[in-house]
């Protein structure tokens, strides 16, 4: 994590101080627009993210557009509203799996209640150490 060690002297005591790495943070920041897909809210800020889509902002300039599913404008923690945000249909998928599992369980119960025909067994006659079937 550290690239070099710096020694410092303070009142006759030497201290070892770490020196942070250089060129650790990106330098390709640009102004972009983030759009919340839940409510259409847009934010103009700096980011290193790139996008092919662009949008014209109120100042007349064109900026890259990055679409996100949830931001502080739609998240219940920031808005104080209790609502379910389900963009990708996770709840619907869960309910469908639950219904399918319930139907499969009912089908297994119905199959278990059907009488099972017993197989006929043949008599075995023991002759000495040999077993023969009739």
Beta strands, then each sheet from edge to edge (+ up, - down):
strand 1: 2-10
strand 2: 13-20
strand 3: 30-36
strand 4: 42-47
strand 5: 54-56
strand 6: 62-68
strand 7: 124-127
strand 8: 130-133
sheet 1: 1+ 2-
sheet 2: 4+ 3- 6- 5+
sheet 3: 7+ 8-
end
